Amino acid sequence: MAIISACATSAPAPGADAPVSAQAAVAPQRPARMLPKAIVYKTNVPCTDNVVISLNNDGTGVLSYPAPTDVSADSAPLQLPDGWLLDRRGIGPNPAFISMTYRQYAALQSAPSPAELLRMVLPDVHVTELRRLSMTPQQAEADTAAVMAEIRSE
């Protein structure tokens, strides 16, 4: 024997009387996409060929570093006017430059250990300015004039 019970209420569900267009009712919602923004930076000395890693806040440990397969000579930043560099690999927080070039690093069979990377850090090389642009890395690389216009407008 089955017992079926139902409840009724005289109050409509919240928003039940709000009109919904047929298009909104059946149109799939596209998820919002967050596209990465291009980053430009300056250093106190030229180091466009040196691989960048990320250190912890006090500079005593490595937070992140690329695998050799993640870099190539094309990973080096793109040189722009006025000493600016357009990041093409992903410069992170607390960047540090190591003594290996992108070409040398890409040729390794495996990544150096964090301790080895710390020994390779070039202590006198520092990022002096860093800006996140309003465009994607692909847009920035395709239109460096727009990159410089944005930098100069800030």
VEXGUZA-265162 format. One record per residue (C-alpha): residue in one letter; x, y, z. Coordinates in steps of 0.2 Angstrom, whole numbers, padded with zeros to 4 digits, always signed. Last residue first. Example, Ala and Ser with C-alpha at 12.3 -4.5 7.8 and 13.67 -1.06 7.14 Angstrom:
<rs>
S+0068-0005+0036 A+0062-0022+0039 
</rs>
This chain:
<rs>
E+0249+0277-0085 S+0247+0283-0103 R+0265+0278-0107 I+0262+0260-0103 E+0246+0259-0113 A+0254+0267-0128 M+0269+0255-0127 V+0258+0240-0127 A+0247+0247-0141 A+0263+0249-0151 T+0268+0231-0146 D+0253+0225-0156 A+0254+0206-0159 E+0264+0202-0143 A+0252+0212-0133 Q+0237+0204-0141 Q+0244+0186-0137 P+0249+0191-0119 T+0231+0197-0116 M+0227+0215-0115 S+0223+0227-0100 L+0241+0227-0095 R+0249+0221-0078 R+0264+0231-0074 L+0281+0227-0066 E+0295+0240-0062 T+0312+0238-0054 V+0314+0219-0056 H+0330+0214-0049 V+0347+0207-0054 D+0362+0209-0042 P+0359+0192-0033 L+0359+0182-0049 V+0351+0166-0043 M+0361+0150-0048 R+0364+0144-0030 L+0345+0145-0027 L+0342+0135-0042 E+0353+0121-0036 A+0344+0121-0019 P+0327+0120-0028 S+0334+0105-0038 P+0339+0108-0057 A+0326+0103-0069 S+0328+0087-0079 Q+0336+0082-0096 L+0342+0100-0098 A+0342+0108-0116 A+0328+0120-0112 Y+0339+0127-0098 Q+0353+0131-0109 R+0342+0139-0122 Y+0332+0149-0109 T+0349+0156-0102 M+0356+0149-0086 S+0363+0161-0072 I+0346+0163-0063 F+0334+0177-0062 A+0323+0180-0047 P+0305+0185-0047 N+0296+0188-0030 P+0279+0185-0037 G+0278+0177-0054 I+0284+0180-0072 G+0274+0169-0084 R+0283+0164-0100 R+0281+0178-0113 D+0284+0193-0102 L+0285+0209-0112 L+0301+0218-0107 W+0303+0237-0105 G+0319+0246-0107 D+0312+0262-0115 P+0307+0252-0131 L+0302+0234-0130 Q+0312+0218-0129 L+0301+0202-0129 P+0304+0191-0115 A+0313+0174-0117 S+0301+0160-0120 D+0305+0159-0138 A+0323+0152-0134 S+0313+0138-0126 V+0304+0134-0110 D+0291+0122-0103 T+0301+0107-0108 P+0315+0112-0096 A+0302+0112-0082 P+0299+0129-0075 Y+0302+0136-0058 S+0291+0139-0043 L+0291+0144-0024 V+0310+0142-0022 G+0316+0146-0005 T+0327+0159+0005 G+0321+0174-0004 D+0311+0181+0011 N+0295+0181+0002 N+0297+0165-0006 L+0306+0164-0023 S+0299+0163-0041 I+0310+0158-0056 V+0315+0168-0071 V+0327+0161-0084 N+0340+0173-0091 D+0340+0178-0109 T+0333+0195-0106 C+0345+0200-0092 P+0350+0218-0095 V+0352+0227-0078 N+0340+0235-0066 T+0325+0226-0073 K+0310+0232-0081 Y+0293+0224-0083 V+0278+0220-0094 I+0264+0208-0090 A+0250+0203-0102 K+0233+0198-0094 P+0227+0181-0092 L+0209+0178-0099 M+0196+0175-0086 R+0181+0167-0095 A+0163+0169-0089 P+0153+0153-0092 R+0142+0153-0106 Q+0123+0151-0101 P+0113+0140-0112 A+0098+0148-0120 V+0082+0139-0116 A+0074+0150-0103 A+0083+0166-0108 Q+0077+0164-0126 A+0059+0161-0120 S+0059+0177-0110 V+0056+0175-0091 P+0043+0186-0082 A+0044+0187-0064 D+0029+0179-0055 A+0039+0165-0048 G+0052+0176-0041 P+0050+0170-0023 A+0038+0155-0024 P+0020+0159-0024 A+0010+0160-0008 S-0006+0150-0006 T+0003+0134-0001 A-0001+0116-0004 C+0006+0100+0003 A+0005+0083-0005 S+0004+0066+0002 I+0004+0049-0006 I+0003+0033+0004 A+0007+0017-0005 M+0000+0000+0000 
</rs>
